[in-house]
Amino acid sequence: MRKALVILAAGIGSRFGGGIKQLEPVGPNGEIIIDYSIHDAIRAGFDKLVFIIRKDIEADFMEMIGNRIEKLCAKLGVEVCYAYQDINDIPIPLPEGRKKPWGTGQAVLSCRGIIREPFAVINADDYYGKGGYAKAAAFLEKGEYGLVGYILKNTLSDNGGVTRGICHVDADGALTGIDETHDIVKTESGAEAGGKALDLNSLVSMNFWCLPESFLGELEKGFPEFLKNMGNPLKDEYLLPTIVDQLIKRGQKVTVLPTDDKWFGVTYKEDKASVVESFRQLYRENAYQKELYADLTAK
């Protein structure tokens, strides 16, 4: 069975270069976080990459990422596709004054006609670890809904508060809900948000979804309803966690796939040093070869 990895990259800034966190080098040869995501996904068995970008960043994206990844994937037998998130790609006139993108649900909806297999969705600027991709690749064989769940303590920043979706999971490992929790900060005794202590071992969503091809139909069906009922036409977003939560309420089972992997990301500019050191440690542990993609073989 083919398996696609959808990479949410439309949020990469239109000015490539300094200050764009997705393009900050973190590896020994100037690798960026997305390089490790691609490596780990292909090694786990994904054989199709779909980058969701915007037309206005296409030329820069191809120069910085797309062209070299296409060359790599051509040798490995991995398909590379592009989908384009467009603020005007909606079934109603664009609300006057709307500048904000329509969110991750509309981003994935831009893949209609491209995705013909079960797929996983990740953020371009998050390092998820090898284990998550292995679990996702195996789970996608089932053609069901899933979420790779991370342990809260493995996703926190030393440099400020973060937002995490804290998962509620039943005895059968099914997701029953997600509480979007803002400004989670480390404390001497663990972590808290809004003065309330949190369980460091809680499972959280880092937007690493496993989805059947049929999910695109759910997105297409639900988007006009979202637009019809949105409260603030200038700011409301069509978001994957909200969409999946609505499906759960209608009886859809979503399995949580726990992983012990540590998440890395440059939420704050001060995070970069610790992320670079984390990758150095992974190399010391032989998690990666000096030439990152050298251990991959053709499909």
C-alpha positions as CSV (number, residue, x, y, z in Angstrom):
1,M,0.0,0.0,0.0
2,R,1.3,3.5,-0.9
3,K,1.6,6.0,1.9
4,A,1.9,9.8,1.5
5,L,3.4,12.3,3.9
6,V,1.7,15.7,3.6
7,I,4.0,18.6,4.9
8,L,2.3,21.8,5.9
9,A,4.8,24.4,4.6
10,A,2.5,27.2,3.4
11,G,3.4,29.1,6.6
12,I,7.0,29.5,5.6
13,G,7.7,33.2,5.2
14,S,7.6,34.8,1.8
15,R,11.1,36.2,2.5
16,F,13.5,33.2,2.5
17,G,16.7,33.6,4.5
18,G,17.6,34.9,8.0
19,G,14.8,34.9,10.5
20,I,12.7,32.2,8.9
21,K,12.6,29.5,11.5
22,Q,11.8,26.6,9.1
23,L,15.0,27.3,7.3
24,E,17.4,27.7,10.3
25,P,20.2,25.1,9.8
26,V,20.3,22.7,12.7
27,G,22.4,19.8,11.4
28,P,26.2,19.4,10.8
29,N,25.9,20.0,7.1
30,G,23.4,22.8,7.2
31,E,20.4,20.5,7.3
32,I,17.1,22.0,8.3
33,I,14.4,20.3,10.4
34,I,12.4,19.3,7.3
35,D,15.3,17.3,6.0
36,Y,15.1,15.0,9.0
37,S,11.3,14.6,8.6
38,I,11.8,13.6,5.0
39,H,14.6,11.1,5.9
40,D,12.7,9.5,8.8
41,A,9.4,9.2,6.7
42,I,11.1,7.6,3.7
43,R,13.0,5.2,6.0
44,A,9.7,4.3,7.7
45,G,8.1,3.4,4.3
46,F,6.5,6.5,3.0
47,D,6.8,6.7,-0.8
48,K,5.1,10.0,-1.6
49,L,5.7,13.5,-0.4
50,V,3.2,16.3,-0.8
51,F,4.4,19.8,0.1
52,I,1.6,22.3,0.8
53,I,3.0,25.7,-0.1
54,R,1.8,29.1,-1.5
55,K,2.2,30.3,-5.1
56,D,4.0,33.4,-3.9
57,I,6.8,31.4,-2.2
58,E,7.0,28.6,-4.9
59,A,10.2,29.9,-6.6
60,D,12.1,30.4,-3.3
61,F,10.8,27.1,-2.0
62,M,12.0,25.2,-5.0
63,E,15.4,26.9,-4.8
64,M,15.9,26.2,-1.1
65,I,14.1,22.8,-0.7
66,G,12.1,21.5,-3.6
67,N,14.8,21.0,-6.3
68,R,17.2,19.1,-4.1
69,I,14.5,16.9,-2.5
70,E,13.1,16.1,-6.0
71,K,16.6,14.9,-7.1
72,L,17.0,12.8,-3.9
73,C,13.5,11.3,-4.3
74,A,14.0,10.5,-8.0
75,K,16.9,8.2,-7.0
76,L,14.8,6.6,-4.2
77,G,11.6,6.0,-6.2
78,V,9.6,8.4,-4.0
79,E,7.0,10.7,-5.6
80,V,7.1,14.4,-4.9
81,C,4.0,16.6,-5.4
82,Y,3.0,20.1,-4.6
83,A,-0.4,21.5,-3.5
84,Y,-1.1,25.2,-3.1
85,Q,-3.0,26.8,-0.3
86,D,-4.8,29.9,-1.6
87,I,-6.9,32.3,0.6
88,N,-9.2,32.7,-2.4
89,D,-9.8,28.9,-2.8
90,I,-13.2,29.0,-1.1
91,P,-16.8,28.4,-2.4
92,I,-17.9,32.0,-1.5
93,P,-16.5,35.4,-2.2
94,L,-13.5,36.3,0.0
95,P,-14.8,38.3,2.9
96,E,-13.7,41.9,2.6
97,G,-10.6,42.5,4.8
98,R,-9.7,38.9,5.2
99,K,-5.9,38.5,5.2
100,K,-5.4,35.5,7.5
101,P,-5.1,32.0,5.9
102,W,-8.0,29.6,6.4
103,G,-6.1,27.1,8.5
104,T,-4.8,23.6,8.3
105,G,-8.1,22.0,7.2
106,Q,-8.2,24.2,4.1
107,A,-4.5,23.5,3.6
108,V,-5.0,19.7,3.5
109,L,-8.1,20.2,1.3
110,S,-5.8,21.7,-1.3
111,C,-4.5,18.2,-1.8
112,R,-7.7,17.0,-3.4
113,G,-6.9,15.3,-6.7
114,I,-3.3,14.6,-5.5
115,I,-3.9,12.3,-2.5
116,R,-5.1,8.8,-3.6
117,E,-3.8,6.8,-0.6
118,P,-3.8,7.0,3.2
119,F,-1.6,9.8,4.4
120,A,0.0,11.4,7.4
121,V,0.1,15.2,8.0
122,I,3.0,17.0,9.8
123,N,4.2,20.6,10.3
124,A,7.2,21.6,8.3
125,D,9.1,23.1,11.2
126,D,8.7,20.3,13.8
127,Y,11.1,17.4,14.4
128,Y,9.0,14.4,15.4
129,G,11.5,11.6,15.9
130,K,12.0,8.3,14.1
131,G,9.5,6.3,16.2
132,G,6.5,8.4,15.3
133,Y,7.0,7.8,11.6
134,A,7.4,4.1,12.0
135,K,4.2,3.9,14.0
136,A,2.4,6.1,11.5
137,A,3.5,4.1,8.5
138,A,2.4,0.8,10.0
139,F,-0.9,2.3,11.2
140,L,-1.8,3.7,7.7
141,E,-2.0,0.2,6.4
142,K,-5.3,0.0,8.3
143,G,-6.8,2.9,6.4
144,E,-8.1,4.3,9.7
145,Y,-7.9,7.6,11.7
146,G,-5.0,8.1,14.0
147,L,-2.9,10.6,15.9
148,V,0.7,10.3,17.0
149,G,0.7,11.3,20.6
150,Y,3.7,12.9,22.4
151,I,4.4,13.0,26.1
152,L,4.0,16.6,27.3
153,K,7.4,16.7,29.0
154,N,9.1,15.9,25.7
155,T,7.6,18.9,23.9
156,L,8.3,21.8,26.2
157,S,10.5,24.8,25.6
158,D,13.0,26.2,28.2
159,N,12.5,29.7,26.8
160,G,8.8,30.4,27.2
161,G,5.3,29.2,27.0
162,V,3.9,26.8,24.3
163,T,0.5,25.8,23.1
164,R,-0.3,22.1,23.1
165,G,-3.4,20.1,22.5
166,I,-3.8,17.9,25.6
167,C,-5.4,14.6,24.5
168,H,-8.1,12.7,26.4
169,V,-7.8,9.0,25.6
170,D,-10.1,6.1,26.7
171,A,-9.2,2.7,27.9
172,D,-9.1,1.3,24.3
173,G,-6.5,4.0,23.2
174,A,-9.1,6.0,21.3
175,L,-9.1,9.8,21.3
176,T,-12.1,11.3,23.0
177,G,-11.1,15.0,22.8
178,I,-8.3,17.5,22.7
179,D,-8.0,20.5,25.0
180,E,-6.1,23.3,23.3
181,T,-4.0,24.6,26.2
182,H,-2.1,27.9,25.8
183,D,1.1,29.2,27.5
184,I,2.3,25.9,29.1
185,V,5.5,26.7,30.9
186,K,8.0,24.6,32.8
187,T,8.1,24.9,36.5
188,E,10.4,23.5,39.3
189,S,7.8,20.8,39.9
190,G,6.8,20.1,36.3
191,A,4.6,22.3,34.1
192,E,1.6,24.6,34.4
193,A,-0.8,26.7,32.3
194,G,-2.7,29.6,33.8
195,G,-1.5,28.7,37.3
196,K,-2.9,25.1,37.0
197,A,-0.5,22.2,37.3
198,L,-0.3,19.8,34.4
199,D,0.6,16.1,34.3
200,L,4.0,16.0,32.5
201,N,3.1,12.5,31.2
202,S,-0.1,13.7,29.5
203,L,-0.3,12.8,25.8
204,V,-0.4,15.9,23.5
205,S,-1.1,16.4,19.8
206,M,1.7,17.9,17.8
207,N,-0.4,17.9,14.6
208,F,0.9,14.6,13.4
209,W,-2.3,13.0,12.0
210,C,-2.8,9.6,10.2
211,L,-5.8,9.8,7.8
212,P,-7.6,7.8,5.2
213,E,-8.0,9.1,1.7
214,S,-11.7,9.5,2.4
215,F,-10.9,12.3,4.9
216,L,-10.5,14.7,2.0
217,G,-14.2,14.1,1.3
218,E,-15.0,15.0,4.9
219,L,-13.0,18.2,4.5
220,E,-14.7,19.1,1.3
221,K,-18.1,18.5,2.8
222,G,-17.4,20.4,6.0
223,F,-15.7,23.5,4.6
224,P,-18.8,25.2,3.2
225,E,-20.6,24.5,6.5
226,F,-17.7,26.1,8.4
227,L,-17.8,29.2,6.2
228,K,-21.6,29.5,6.6
229,N,-21.4,29.3,10.4
230,M,-18.1,31.1,11.2
231,G,-18.4,33.8,13.8
232,N,-15.5,36.1,12.7
233,P,-15.0,36.0,8.9
234,L,-11.7,37.9,9.3
235,K,-10.0,35.5,11.8
236,D,-11.8,32.1,12.1
237,E,-9.8,29.1,10.8
238,Y,-10.8,25.7,9.5
239,L,-8.5,23.5,11.7
240,L,-7.7,19.8,11.7
241,P,-8.2,19.3,15.4
242,T,-11.6,20.8,15.3
243,I,-12.6,18.9,12.3
244,V,-11.4,15.6,13.8
245,D,-13.2,16.4,17.0
246,Q,-16.5,16.8,15.1
247,L,-16.0,13.4,13.5
248,I,-15.3,11.9,16.9
249,K,-18.6,13.3,18.2
250,R,-20.3,11.6,15.2
251,G,-18.8,8.2,16.2
252,Q,-15.6,8.1,14.3
253,K,-12.8,6.2,16.1
254,V,-9.4,8.0,16.2
255,T,-6.6,5.8,17.6
256,V,-3.8,7.5,19.6
257,L,-0.4,6.2,18.8
258,P,1.9,7.1,21.8
259,T,5.6,7.7,21.2
260,D,8.4,8.4,23.6
261,D,10.2,10.4,20.9
262,K,11.3,13.9,21.9
263,W,9.9,16.7,19.8
264,F,12.2,19.6,18.7
265,G,11.2,22.9,17.3
266,V,12.4,26.5,17.2
267,T,9.4,28.2,18.9
268,Y,11.7,31.0,20.2
269,K,14.9,32.1,18.7
270,E,16.6,31.1,21.9
271,D,15.5,27.5,21.2
272,K,17.9,27.1,18.3
273,A,21.0,26.4,20.4
274,S,19.3,23.6,22.3
275,V,17.8,22.1,19.1
276,V,21.3,22.1,17.5
277,E,22.7,20.4,20.5
278,S,19.9,17.9,20.5
279,F,20.8,16.9,16.9
280,R,24.4,16.7,17.8
281,Q,23.5,14.2,20.5
282,L,21.4,12.2,18.0
283,Y,24.5,12.0,15.8
284,R,26.6,10.9,18.7
285,E,24.1,8.1,19.3
286,N,24.4,7.1,15.6
287,A,20.7,7.9,15.0
288,Y,21.8,9.6,11.7
289,Q,24.8,9.3,9.4
290,K,27.1,12.2,8.7
291,E,25.6,12.2,5.1
292,L,21.9,12.3,6.2
293,Y,20.3,10.4,3.4
294,A,23.1,7.9,2.7
295,D,21.3,5.1,4.5
296,L,18.2,5.2,2.3
297,T,17.7,2.8,-0.5
298,A,15.4,2.9,-3.6
299,K,11.8,1.6,-3.2
